[in-house]
Amino acid sequence: MELLQTAVDGFKQYLAMTVPNVVRFAHNTDGPLQYGDQDLPTAEKKMTDAVAAAKALADAYRKLGDTAGAAAADADAVEFGKPLDLASAK
């Protein structure tokens, strides 16, 4: 479970730090640009993986009877599942 928590924490950092730049670069007025080696389809795939990791973590917490941990992981899954758009990139 520790590895799943670490993965979810990493996805949270990616969503907070990298995704906003990826979205801005993807919606560049001169046409889509990559942000380093990241582009919008890559970010969307990572967020799909993030949803799966958060749901797995929530299930693990539920099996241990940790309802607070499960609720936090469920909330992360919802956040990871939101569309990546300019409004979320601010």
mmCIF file as gemmi writes it, N, C-alpha and C atoms, coordinates in Angstrom:
data_model
loop_
_atom_site.group_PDB
_atom_site.id
_atom_site.type_symbol
_atom_site.label_atom_id
_atom_site.label_alt_id
_atom_site.label_comp_id
_atom_site.label_asym_id
_atom_site.label_entity_id
_atom_site.label_seq_id
_atom_site.pdbx_PDB_ins_code
_atom_site.Cartn_x
_atom_site.Cartn_y
_atom_site.Cartn_z
_atom_site.occupancy
_atom_site.B_iso_or_equiv
_atom_site.pdbx_formal_charge
_atom_site.auth_seq_id
_atom_site.auth_asym_id
_atom_site.pdbx_PDB_model_num
ATOM 1 N N . MET Axp A 1 ? 0.817 -1.188 0 1 0 ? 1 A 1
ATOM 2 C CA . MET Axp A 1 ? 0 0 0 1 0 ? 1 A 1
ATOM 3 C C . MET Axp A 1 ? 0.867 1.261 0 1 0 ? 1 A 1
ATOM 4 N N . GLU Axp A 2 ? 2.016 1.173 0.617 1 0 ? 2 A 1
ATOM 5 C CA . GLU Axp A 2 ? 2.919 2.328 0.657 1 0 ? 2 A 1
ATOM 6 C C . GLU Axp A 2 ? 3.323 2.754 -0.756 1 0 ? 2 A 1
ATOM 7 N N . LEU Axp A 3 ? 3.549 1.77 -1.625 1 0 ? 3 A 1
ATOM 8 C CA . LEU Axp A 3 ? 3.926 2.107 -3.003 1 0 ? 3 A 1
ATOM 9 C C . LEU Axp A 3 ? 2.773 2.79 -3.74 1 0 ? 3 A 1
ATOM 10 N N . LEU Axp A 4 ? 1.558 2.327 -3.512 1 0 ? 4 A 1
ATOM 11 C CA . LEU Axp A 4 ? 0.404 2.976 -4.132 1 0 ? 4 A 1
ATOM 12 C C . LEU Axp A 4 ? 0.251 4.411 -3.639 1 0 ? 4 A 1
ATOM 13 N N . GLN Axp A 5 ? 0.436 4.625 -2.352 1 0 ? 5 A 1
ATOM 14 C CA . GLN Axp A 5 ? 0.332 5.977 -1.801 1 0 ? 5 A 1
ATOM 15 C C . GLN Axp A 5 ? 1.398 6.883 -2.405 1 0 ? 5 A 1
ATOM 16 N N . THR Axp A 6 ? 2.611 6.355 -2.541 1 0 ? 6 A 1
ATOM 17 C CA . THR Axp A 6 ? 3.688 7.133 -3.153 1 0 ? 6 A 1
ATOM 18 C C . THR Axp A 6 ? 3.356 7.48 -4.602 1 0 ? 6 A 1
ATOM 19 N N . ALA Axp A 7 ? 2.778 6.524 -5.329 1 0 ? 7 A 1
ATOM 20 C CA . ALA Axp A 7 ? 2.396 6.775 -6.721 1 0 ? 7 A 1
ATOM 21 C C . ALA Axp A 7 ? 1.322 7.86 -6.795 1 0 ? 7 A 1
ATOM 22 N N . VAL Axp A 8 ? 0.312 7.756 -5.948 1 0 ? 8 A 1
ATOM 23 C CA . VAL Axp A 8 ? -0.763 8.751 -5.949 1 0 ? 8 A 1
ATOM 24 C C . VAL Axp A 8 ? -0.206 10.131 -5.589 1 0 ? 8 A 1
ATOM 25 N N . ASP Axp A 9 ? 0.69 10.176 -4.626 1 0 ? 9 A 1
ATOM 26 C CA . ASP Axp A 9 ? 1.312 11.462 -4.272 1 0 ? 9 A 1
ATOM 27 C C . ASP Axp A 9 ? 2.09 12.037 -5.454 1 0 ? 9 A 1
ATOM 28 N N . GLY Axp A 10 ? 2.779 11.185 -6.193 1 0 ? 10 A 1
ATOM 29 C CA . GLY Axp A 10 ? 3.509 11.636 -7.387 1 0 ? 10 A 1
ATOM 30 C C . GLY Axp A 10 ? 2.567 12.164 -8.455 1 0 ? 10 A 1
ATOM 31 N N . PHE Axp A 11 ? 1.435 11.481 -8.656 1 0 ? 11 A 1
ATOM 32 C CA . PHE Axp A 11 ? 0.447 11.96 -9.62 1 0 ? 11 A 1
ATOM 33 C C . PHE Axp A 11 ? -0.131 13.306 -9.182 1 0 ? 11 A 1
ATOM 34 N N . LYS Axp A 12 ? -0.306 13.517 -7.882 1 0 ? 12 A 1
ATOM 35 C CA . LYS Axp A 12 ? -0.802 14.799 -7.39 1 0 ? 12 A 1
ATOM 36 C C . LYS Axp A 12 ? 0.187 15.915 -7.724 1 0 ? 12 A 1
ATOM 37 N N . GLN Axp A 13 ? 1.462 15.642 -7.558 1 0 ? 13 A 1
ATOM 38 C CA . GLN Axp A 13 ? 2.48 16.636 -7.909 1 0 ? 13 A 1
ATOM 39 C C . GLN Axp A 13 ? 2.487 16.899 -9.411 1 0 ? 13 A 1
ATOM 40 N N . TYR Axp A 14 ? 2.373 15.855 -10.204 1 0 ? 14 A 1
ATOM 41 C CA . TYR Axp A 14 ? 2.331 15.997 -11.664 1 0 ? 14 A 1
ATOM 42 C C . TYR Axp A 14 ? 1.14 16.866 -12.069 1 0 ? 14 A 1
ATOM 43 N N . LEU Axp A 15 ? -0.021 16.592 -11.467 1 0 ? 15 A 1
ATOM 44 C CA . LEU Axp A 15 ? -1.225 17.361 -11.783 1 0 ? 15 A 1
ATOM 45 C C . LEU Axp A 15 ? -1.058 18.831 -11.396 1 0 ? 15 A 1
ATOM 46 N N . ALA Axp A 16 ? -0.443 19.073 -10.273 1 0 ? 16 A 1
ATOM 47 C CA . ALA Axp A 16 ? -0.285 20.452 -9.793 1 0 ? 16 A 1
ATOM 48 C C . ALA Axp A 16 ? 0.808 21.215 -10.524 1 0 ? 16 A 1
ATOM 49 N N . MET Axp A 17 ? 1.891 20.539 -10.862 1 0 ? 17 A 1
ATOM 50 C CA . MET Axp A 17 ? 3.06 21.259 -11.376 1 0 ? 17 A 1
ATOM 51 C C . MET Axp A 17 ? 3.237 21.165 -12.89 1 0 ? 17 A 1
ATOM 52 N N . THR Axp A 18 ? 2.963 20.03 -13.467 1 0 ? 18 A 1
ATOM 53 C CA . THR Axp A 18 ? 3.251 19.817 -14.885 1 0 ? 18 A 1
ATOM 54 C C . THR Axp A 18 ? 2.03 20.029 -15.77 1 0 ? 18 A 1
ATOM 55 N N . VAL Axp A 19 ? 0.898 19.501 -15.354 1 0 ? 19 A 1
ATOM 56 C CA . VAL Axp A 19 ? -0.3 19.569 -16.201 1 0 ? 19 A 1
ATOM 57 C C . VAL Axp A 19 ? -0.675 20.996 -16.596 1 0 ? 19 A 1
ATOM 58 N N . PRO Axp A 20 ? -0.643 21.965 -15.692 1 0 ? 20 A 1
ATOM 59 C CA . PRO Axp A 20 ? -1.001 23.322 -16.126 1 0 ? 20 A 1
ATOM 60 C C . PRO Axp A 20 ? -0.129 23.833 -17.286 1 0 ? 20 A 1
ATOM 61 N N . ASN Axp A 21 ? 1.146 23.529 -17.248 1 0 ? 21 A 1
ATOM 62 C CA . ASN Axp A 21 ? 2.038 23.946 -18.339 1 0 ? 21 A 1
ATOM 63 C C . ASN Axp A 21 ? 1.76 23.167 -19.61 1 0 ? 21 A 1
ATOM 64 N N . VAL Axp A 22 ? 1.494 21.882 -19.492 1 0 ? 22 A 1
ATOM 65 C CA . VAL Axp A 22 ? 1.16 21.062 -20.668 1 0 ? 22 A 1
ATOM 66 C C . VAL Axp A 22 ? -0.082 21.625 -21.344 1 0 ? 22 A 1
ATOM 67 N N . VAL Axp A 23 ? -1.098 21.956 -20.548 1 0 ? 23 A 1
ATOM 68 C CA . VAL Axp A 23 ? -2.348 22.488 -21.107 1 0 ? 23 A 1
ATOM 69 C C . VAL Axp A 23 ? -2.102 23.826 -21.785 1 0 ? 23 A 1
ATOM 70 N N . ARG Axp A 24 ? -1.357 24.699 -21.125 1 0 ? 24 A 1
ATOM 71 C CA . ARG Axp A 24 ? -1.061 26.01 -21.735 1 0 ? 24 A 1
ATOM 72 C C . ARG Axp A 24 ? -0.314 25.854 -23.052 1 0 ? 24 A 1
ATOM 73 N N . PHE Axp A 25 ? 0.679 24.982 -23.072 1 0 ? 25 A 1
ATOM 74 C CA . PHE Axp A 25 ? 1.448 24.762 -24.298 1 0 ? 25 A 1
ATOM 75 C C . PHE Axp A 25 ? 0.568 24.132 -25.38 1 0 ? 25 A 1
ATOM 76 N N . ALA Axp A 26 ? -0.341 23.252 -25 1 0 ? 26 A 1
ATOM 77 C CA . ALA Axp A 26 ? -1.22 22.59 -25.976 1 0 ? 26 A 1
ATOM 78 C C . ALA Axp A 26 ? -2.173 23.581 -26.629 1 0 ? 26 A 1
ATOM 79 N N . HIS Axp A 27 ? -2.52 24.633 -25.897 1 0 ? 27 A 1
ATOM 80 C CA . HIS Axp A 27 ? -3.458 25.63 -26.411 1 0 ? 27 A 1
ATOM 81 C C . HIS Axp A 27 ? -2.75 26.912 -26.83 1 0 ? 27 A 1
ATOM 82 N N . ASN Axp A 28 ? -1.494 26.808 -27.188 1 0 ? 28 A 1
ATOM 83 C CA . ASN Axp A 28 ? -0.707 27.94 -27.659 1 0 ? 28 A 1
ATOM 84 C C . ASN Axp A 28 ? -1.366 28.521 -28.903 1 0 ? 28 A 1
ATOM 85 N N . THR Axp A 29 ? -1.389 29.826 -29.02 1 0 ? 29 A 1
ATOM 86 C CA . THR Axp A 29 ? -2.046 30.468 -30.167 1 0 ? 29 A 1
ATOM 87 C C . THR Axp A 29 ? -1.346 30.165 -31.483 1 0 ? 29 A 1
ATOM 88 N N . ASP Axp A 30 ? -0.071 29.807 -31.441 1 0 ? 30 A 1
ATOM 89 C CA . ASP Axp A 30 ? 0.65 29.455 -32.662 1 0 ? 30 A 1
ATOM 90 C C . ASP Axp A 30 ? 0.549 27.969 -32.99 1 0 ? 30 A 1
ATOM 91 N N . GLY Axp A 31 ? -0.232 27.251 -32.234 1 0 ? 31 A 1
ATOM 92 C CA . GLY Axp A 31 ? -0.379 25.812 -32.436 1 0 ? 31 A 1
ATOM 93 C C . GLY Axp A 31 ? 0.159 25.059 -31.232 1 0 ? 31 A 1
ATOM 94 N N . PRO Axp A 32 ? -0.241 23.799 -31.098 1 0 ? 32 A 1
ATOM 95 C CA . PRO Axp A 32 ? 0.178 23.025 -29.929 1 0 ? 32 A 1
ATOM 96 C C . PRO Axp A 32 ? 1.69 22.831 -29.874 1 0 ? 32 A 1
ATOM 97 N N . LEU Axp A 33 ? 2.208 22.961 -28.687 1 0 ? 33 A 1
ATOM 98 C CA . LEU Axp A 33 ? 3.628 22.71 -28.437 1 0 ? 33 A 1
ATOM 99 C C . LEU Axp A 33 ? 3.755 21.671 -27.336 1 0 ? 33 A 1
ATOM 100 N N . GLN Axp A 34 ? 4.879 20.985 -27.326 1 0 ? 34 A 1
ATOM 101 C CA . GLN Axp A 34 ? 5.156 20.066 -26.234 1 0 ? 34 A 1
ATOM 102 C C . GLN Axp A 34 ? 5.782 20.831 -25.09 1 0 ? 34 A 1
ATOM 103 N N . TYR Axp A 35 ? 5.567 20.349 -23.892 1 0 ? 35 A 1
ATOM 104 C CA . TYR Axp A 35 ? 6.206 20.883 -22.699 1 0 ? 35 A 1
ATOM 105 C C . TYR Axp A 35 ? 7.223 19.83 -22.286 1 0 ? 35 A 1
ATOM 106 N N . GLY Axp A 36 ? 8.467 20.067 -22.674 1 0 ? 36 A 1
ATOM 107 C CA . GLY Axp A 36 ? 9.483 19.021 -22.493 1 0 ? 36 A 1
ATOM 108 C C . GLY Axp A 36 ? 9.092 17.83 -23.355 1 0 ? 36 A 1
ATOM 109 N N . ASP Axp A 37 ? 8.99 16.67 -22.734 1 0 ? 37 A 1
ATOM 110 C CA . ASP Axp A 37 ? 8.561 15.488 -23.491 1 0 ? 37 A 1
ATOM 111 C C . ASP Axp A 37 ? 7.081 15.188 -23.248 1 0 ? 37 A 1
ATOM 112 N N . GLN Axp A 38 ? 6.359 16.159 -22.704 1 0 ? 38 A 1
ATOM 113 C CA . GLN Axp A 38 ? 4.946 15.978 -22.37 1 0 ? 38 A 1
ATOM 114 C C . GLN Axp A 38 ? 4.068 16.731 -23.362 1 0 ? 38 A 1
ATOM 115 N N . ASP Axp A 39 ? 2.951 16.102 -23.719 1 0 ? 39 A 1
ATOM 116 C CA . ASP Axp A 39 ? 1.926 16.762 -24.506 1 0 ? 39 A 1
ATOM 117 C C . ASP Axp A 39 ? 0.574 16.391 -23.906 1 0 ? 39 A 1
ATOM 118 N N . LEU Axp A 40 ? -0.495 16.935 -24.437 1 0 ? 40 A 1
ATOM 119 C CA . LEU Axp A 40 ? -1.816 16.722 -23.855 1 0 ? 40 A 1
ATOM 120 C C . LEU Axp A 40 ? -2.222 15.245 -23.838 1 0 ? 40 A 1
ATOM 121 N N . PRO Axp A 41 ? -2.042 14.494 -24.926 1 0 ? 41 A 1
ATOM 122 C CA . PRO Axp A 41 ? -2.397 13.069 -24.854 1 0 ? 41 A 1
ATOM 123 C C . PRO Axp A 41 ? -1.601 12.302 -23.796 1 0 ? 41 A 1
ATOM 124 N N . THR Axp A 42 ? -0.335 12.647 -23.624 1 0 ? 42 A 1
ATOM 125 C CA . THR Axp A 42 ? 0.482 11.999 -22.596 1 0 ? 42 A 1
ATOM 126 C C . THR Axp A 42 ? -0.064 12.325 -21.211 1 0 ? 42 A 1
ATOM 127 N N . ALA Axp A 43 ? -0.385 13.586 -20.983 1 0 ? 43 A 1
ATOM 128 C CA . ALA Axp A 43 ? -0.923 14.001 -19.683 1 0 ? 43 A 1
ATOM 129 C C . ALA Axp A 43 ? -2.265 13.329 -19.409 1 0 ? 43 A 1
ATOM 130 N N . GLU Axp A 44 ? -3.103 13.233 -20.425 1 0 ? 44 A 1
ATOM 131 C CA . GLU Axp A 44 ? -4.405 12.577 -20.25 1 0 ? 44 A 1
ATOM 132 C C . GLU Axp A 44 ? -4.226 11.1 -19.904 1 0 ? 44 A 1
ATOM 133 N N . LYS Axp A 45 ? -3.277 10.436 -20.547 1 0 ? 45 A 1
ATOM 134 C CA . LYS Axp A 45 ? -2.999 9.028 -20.241 1 0 ? 45 A 1
ATOM 135 C C . LYS Axp A 45 ? -2.5 8.881 -18.811 1 0 ? 45 A 1
ATOM 136 N N . LYS Axp A 46 ? -1.621 9.778 -18.394 1 0 ? 46 A 1
ATOM 137 C CA . LYS Axp A 46 ? -1.116 9.711 -17.02 1 0 ? 46 A 1
ATOM 138 C C . LYS Axp A 46 ? -2.233 9.932 -16.016 1 0 ? 46 A 1
ATOM 139 N N . MET Axp A 47 ? -3.159 10.804 -16.329 1 0 ? 47 A 1
ATOM 140 C CA . MET Axp A 47 ? -4.261 11.029 -15.404 1 0 ? 47 A 1
ATOM 141 C C . MET Axp A 47 ? -5.218 9.832 -15.367 1 0 ? 47 A 1
ATOM 142 N N . THR Axp A 48 ? -5.342 9.127 -16.481 1 0 ? 48 A 1
ATOM 143 C CA . THR Axp A 48 ? -6.117 7.879 -16.477 1 0 ? 48 A 1
ATOM 144 C C . THR Axp A 48 ? -5.444 6.855 -15.565 1 0 ? 48 A 1
ATOM 145 N N . ASP Axp A 49 ? -4.127 6.761 -15.664 1 0 ? 49 A 1
ATOM 146 C CA . ASP Axp A 49 ? -3.372 5.872 -14.774 1 0 ? 49 A 1
ATOM 147 C C . ASP Axp A 49 ? -3.504 6.32 -13.316 1 0 ? 49 A 1
ATOM 148 N N . ALA Axp A 50 ? -3.54 7.629 -13.106 1 0 ? 50 A 1
ATOM 149 C CA . ALA Axp A 50 ? -3.671 8.175 -11.76 1 0 ? 50 A 1
ATOM 150 C C . ALA Axp A 50 ? -5.012 7.797 -11.14 1 0 ? 50 A 1
ATOM 151 N N . VAL Axp A 51 ? -6.07 7.85 -11.937 1 0 ? 51 A 1
ATOM 152 C CA . VAL Axp A 51 ? -7.395 7.451 -11.449 1 0 ? 51 A 1
ATOM 153 C C . VAL Axp A 51 ? -7.359 5.995 -10.992 1 0 ? 51 A 1
ATOM 154 N N . ALA Axp A 52 ? -6.765 5.137 -11.815 1 0 ? 52 A 1
ATOM 155 C CA . ALA Axp A 52 ? -6.69 3.707 -11.477 1 0 ? 52 A 1
ATOM 156 C C . ALA Axp A 52 ? -5.892 3.498 -10.193 1 0 ? 52 A 1
ATOM 157 N N . ALA Axp A 53 ? -4.785 4.199 -10.048 1 0 ? 53 A 1
ATOM 158 C CA . ALA Axp A 53 ? -3.961 4.065 -8.841 1 0 ? 53 A 1
ATOM 159 C C . ALA Axp A 53 ? -4.714 4.54 -7.604 1 0 ? 53 A 1
ATOM 160 N N . ALA Axp A 54 ? -5.413 5.664 -7.72 1 0 ? 54 A 1
ATOM 161 C CA . ALA Axp A 54 ? -6.157 6.188 -6.577 1 0 ? 54 A 1
ATOM 162 C C . ALA Axp A 54 ? -7.3 5.262 -6.184 1 0 ? 54 A 1
ATOM 163 N N . LYS Axp A 55 ? -7.979 4.688 -7.18 1 0 ? 55 A 1
ATOM 164 C CA . LYS Axp A 55 ? -9.056 3.736 -6.869 1 0 ? 55 A 1
ATOM 165 C C . LYS Axp A 55 ? -8.499 2.479 -6.2 1 0 ? 55 A 1
ATOM 166 N N . ALA Axp A 56 ? -7.365 1.993 -6.672 1 0 ? 56 A 1
ATOM 167 C CA . ALA Axp A 56 ? -6.738 0.828 -6.047 1 0 ? 56 A 1
ATOM 168 C C . ALA Axp A 56 ? -6.332 1.14 -4.61 1 0 ? 56 A 1
ATOM 169 N N . LEU Axp A 57 ? -5.816 2.344 -4.394 1 0 ? 57 A 1
ATOM 170 C CA . LEU Axp A 57 ? -5.431 2.757 -3.047 1 0 ? 57 A 1
ATOM 171 C C . LEU Axp A 57 ? -6.664 2.837 -2.146 1 0 ? 57 A 1
ATOM 172 N N . ALA Axp A 58 ? -7.742 3.4 -2.657 1 0 ? 58 A 1
ATOM 173 C CA . ALA Axp A 58 ? -8.98 3.49 -1.876 1 0 ? 58 A 1
ATOM 174 C C . ALA Axp A 58 ? -9.469 2.098 -1.491 1 0 ? 58 A 1
ATOM 175 N N . ASP Axp A 59 ? -9.428 1.159 -2.43 1 0 ? 59 A 1
ATOM 176 C CA . ASP Axp A 59 ? -9.837 -0.224 -2.138 1 0 ? 59 A 1
ATOM 177 C C . ASP Axp A 59 ? -8.955 -0.837 -1.06 1 0 ? 59 A 1
ATOM 178 N N . ALA Axp A 60 ? -7.661 -0.597 -1.131 1 0 ? 60 A 1
ATOM 179 C CA . ALA Axp A 60 ? -6.731 -1.13 -0.126 1 0 ? 60 A 1
ATOM 180 C C . ALA Axp A 60 ? -7.037 -0.548 1.246 1 0 ? 60 A 1
ATOM 181 N N . TYR Axp A 61 ? -7.295 0.754 1.307 1 0 ? 61 A 1
ATOM 182 C CA . TYR Axp A 61 ? -7.644 1.377 2.582 1 0 ? 61 A 1
ATOM 183 C C . TYR Axp A 61 ? -8.951 0.804 3.134 1 0 ? 61 A 1
ATOM 184 N N . ARG Axp A 62 ? -9.933 0.589 2.248 1 0 ? 62 A 1
ATOM 185 C CA . ARG Axp A 62 ? -11.205 0.026 2.696 1 0 ? 62 A 1
ATOM 186 C C . ARG Axp A 62 ? -11.002 -1.368 3.299 1 0 ? 62 A 1
ATOM 187 N N . LYS Axp A 63 ? -10.167 -2.167 2.659 1 0 ? 63 A 1
ATOM 188 C CA . LYS Axp A 63 ? -9.91 -3.522 3.165 1 0 ? 63 A 1
ATOM 189 C C . LYS Axp A 63 ? -9.258 -3.489 4.546 1 0 ? 63 A 1
ATOM 190 N N . LEU Axp A 64 ? -8.506 -2.435 4.814 1 0 ? 64 A 1
ATOM 191 C CA . LEU Axp A 64 ? -7.877 -2.28 6.128 1 0 ? 64 A 1
ATOM 192 C C . LEU Axp A 64 ? -8.798 -1.605 7.141 1 0 ? 64 A 1
ATOM 193 N N . GLY Axp A 65 ? -9.964 -1.176 6.683 1 0 ? 65 A 1
ATOM 194 C CA . GLY Axp A 65 ? -10.904 -0.501 7.563 1 0 ? 65 A 1
ATOM 195 C C . GLY Axp A 65 ? -10.594 0.964 7.795 1 0 ? 65 A 1
ATOM 196 N N . ASP Axp A 66 ? -9.736 1.529 6.961 1 0 ? 66 A 1
ATOM 197 C CA . ASP Axp A 66 ? -9.355 2.939 7.083 1 0 ? 66 A 1
ATOM 198 C C . ASP Axp A 66 ? -10.276 3.772 6.189 1 0 ? 66 A 1
ATOM 199 N N . THR Axp A 67 ? -11.401 4.194 6.762 1 0 ? 67 A 1
ATOM 200 C CA . THR Axp A 67 ? -12.373 4.931 5.959 1 0 ? 67 A 1
ATOM 201 C C . THR Axp A 67 ? -11.876 6.325 5.57 1 0 ? 67 A 1
ATOM 202 N N . ALA Axp A 68 ? -11.085 6.954 6.427 1 0 ? 68 A 1
ATOM 203 C CA . ALA Axp A 68 ? -10.55 8.289 6.104 1 0 ? 68 A 1
ATOM 204 C C . ALA Axp A 68 ? -9.566 8.189 4.941 1 0 ? 68 A 1
ATOM 205 N N . GLY Axp A 69 ? -8.694 7.198 4.971 1 0 ? 69 A 1
ATOM 206 C CA . GLY Axp A 69 ? -7.746 6.993 3.87 1 0 ? 69 A 1
ATOM 207 C C . GLY Axp A 69 ? -8.461 6.678 2.578 1 0 ? 69 A 1
ATOM 208 N N . ALA Axp A 70 ? -9.512 5.853 2.664 1 0 ? 70 A 1
ATOM 209 C CA . ALA Axp A 70 ? -10.293 5.497 1.473 1 0 ? 70 A 1
ATOM 210 C C . ALA Axp A 70 ? -10.979 6.728 0.891 1 0 ? 70 A 1
ATOM 211 N N . ALA Axp A 71 ? -11.547 7.563 1.766 1 0 ? 71 A 1
ATOM 212 C CA . ALA Axp A 71 ? -12.231 8.772 1.299 1 0 ? 71 A 1
ATOM 213 C C . ALA Axp A 71 ? -11.252 9.731 0.626 1 0 ? 71 A 1
ATOM 214 N N . ALA Axp A 72 ? -10.059 9.857 1.194 1 0 ? 72 A 1
ATOM 215 C CA . ALA Axp A 72 ? -9.049 10.744 0.595 1 0 ? 72 A 1
ATOM 216 C C . ALA Axp A 72 ? -8.63 10.225 -0.776 1 0 ? 72 A 1
ATOM 217 N N . ALA Axp A 73 ? -8.428 8.925 -0.889 1 0 ? 73 A 1
ATOM 218 C CA . ALA Axp A 73 ? -8.03 8.348 -2.176 1 0 ? 73 A 1
ATOM 219 C C . ALA Axp A 73 ? -9.16 8.46 -3.194 1 0 ? 73 A 1
ATOM 220 N N . ASP Axp A 74 ? -10.408 8.281 -2.749 1 0 ? 74 A 1
ATOM 221 C CA . ASP Axp A 74 ? -11.555 8.465 -3.65 1 0 ? 74 A 1
ATOM 222 C C . ASP Axp A 74 ? -11.606 9.908 -4.158 1 0 ? 74 A 1
ATOM 223 N N . ALA Axp A 75 ? -11.341 10.861 -3.279 1 0 ? 75 A 1
ATOM 224 C CA . ALA Axp A 75 ? -11.331 12.274 -3.685 1 0 ? 75 A 1
ATOM 225 C C . ALA Axp A 75 ? -10.218 12.531 -4.697 1 0 ? 75 A 1
ATOM 226 N N . ASP Axp A 76 ? -9.071 11.898 -4.492 1 0 ? 76 A 1
ATOM 227 C CA . ASP Axp A 76 ? -7.976 12.037 -5.462 1 0 ? 76 A 1
ATOM 228 C C . ASP Axp A 76 ? -8.394 11.477 -6.817 1 0 ? 76 A 1
ATOM 229 N N . ALA Axp A 77 ? -9.083 10.332 -6.821 1 0 ? 77 A 1
ATOM 230 C CA . ALA Axp A 77 ? -9.532 9.73 -8.077 1 0 ? 77 A 1
ATOM 231 C C . ALA Axp A 77 ? -10.462 10.67 -8.833 1 0 ? 77 A 1
ATOM 232 N N . VAL Axp A 78 ? -11.344 11.33 -8.107 1 0 ? 78 A 1
ATOM 233 C CA . VAL Axp A 78 ? -12.256 12.296 -8.736 1 0 ? 78 A 1
ATOM 234 C C . VAL Axp A 78 ? -11.465 13.454 -9.328 1 0 ? 78 A 1
ATOM 235 N N . GLU Axp A 79 ? -10.519 13.972 -8.566 1 0 ? 79 A 1
ATOM 236 C CA . GLU Axp A 79 ? -9.703 15.103 -9.04 1 0 ? 79 A 1
ATOM 237 C C . GLU Axp A 79 ? -8.902 14.708 -10.278 1 0 ? 79 A 1
ATOM 238 N N . PHE Axp A 80 ? -8.319 13.522 -10.259 1 0 ? 80 A 1
ATOM 239 C CA . PHE Axp A 80 ? -7.528 13.054 -11.399 1 0 ? 80 A 1
ATOM 240 C C . PHE Axp A 80 ? -8.393 12.842 -12.64 1 0 ? 80 A 1
ATOM 241 N N . GLY Axp A 81 ? -9.675 12.554 -12.445 1 0 ? 81 A 1
ATOM 242 C CA . GLY Axp A 81 ? -10.564 12.26 -13.559 1 0 ? 81 A 1
ATOM 243 C C . GLY Axp A 81 ? -11.17 13.473 -14.228 1 0 ? 81 A 1
ATOM 244 N N . LYS Axp A 82 ? -10.907 14.657 -13.689 1 0 ? 82 A 1
ATOM 245 C CA . LYS Axp A 82 ? -11.46 15.872 -14.293 1 0 ? 82 A 1
ATOM 246 C C . LYS Axp A 82 ? -10.789 16.153 -15.632 1 0 ? 82 A 1
ATOM 247 N N . PRO Axp A 83 ? -11.544 16.727 -16.569 1 0 ? 83 A 1
ATOM 248 C CA . PRO Axp A 83 ? -10.952 17.069 -17.869 1 0 ? 83 A 1
ATOM 249 C C . PRO Axp A 83 ? -9.807 18.065 -17.721 1 0 ? 83 A 1
ATOM 250 N N . LEU Axp A 84 ? -8.807 17.9 -18.556 1 0 ? 84 A 1
ATOM 251 C CA . LEU Axp A 84 ? -7.676 18.824 -18.564 1 0 ? 84 A 1
ATOM 252 C C . LEU Axp A 84 ? -8.005 19.944 -19.54 1 0 ? 84 A 1
ATOM 253 N N . ASP Axp A 85 ? -8.256 21.128 -18.994 1 0 ? 85 A 1
ATOM 254 C CA . ASP Axp A 85 ? -8.612 22.267 -19.832 1 0 ? 85 A 1
ATOM 255 C C . ASP Axp A 85 ? -7.932 23.53 -19.312 1 0 ? 85 A 1
ATOM 256 N N . LEU Axp A 86 ? -8.129 24.613 -20.01 1 0 ? 86 A 1
ATOM 257 C CA . LEU Axp A 86 ? -7.468 25.866 -19.64 1 0 ? 86 A 1
ATOM 258 C C . LEU Axp A 86 ? -7.909 26.361 -18.262 1 0 ? 86 A 1
ATOM 259 N N . ALA Axp A 87 ? -9.159 26.132 -17.914 1 0 ? 87 A 1
ATOM 260 C CA . ALA Axp A 87 ? -9.636 26.587 -16.611 1 0 ? 87 A 1
ATOM 261 C C . ALA Axp A 87 ? -8.894 25.869 -15.49 1 0 ? 87 A 1
ATOM 262 N N . SER Axp A 88 ? -8.564 24.599 -15.692 1 0 ? 88 A 1
ATOM 263 C CA . SER Axp A 88 ? -7.855 23.853 -14.657 1 0 ? 88 A 1
ATOM 264 C C . SER Axp A 88 ? -6.354 24.155 -14.662 1 0 ? 88 A 1
ATOM 265 N N . ALA Axp A 89 ? -5.897 24.869 -15.662 1 0 ? 89 A 1
ATOM 266 C CA . ALA Axp A 89 ? -4.467 25.144 -15.799 1 0 ? 89 A 1
ATOM 267 C C . ALA Axp A 89 ? -4.073 26.48 -15.166 1 0 ? 89 A 1
ATOM 268 N N . LYS Axp A 90 ? -5.001 27.174 -14.563 1 0 ? 90 A 1
ATOM 269 C CA . LYS Axp A 90 ? -4.698 28.481 -13.967 1 0 ? 90 A 1
ATOM 270 C C . LYS Axp A 90 ? -4.037 28.342 -12.63 1 0 ? 90 A 1
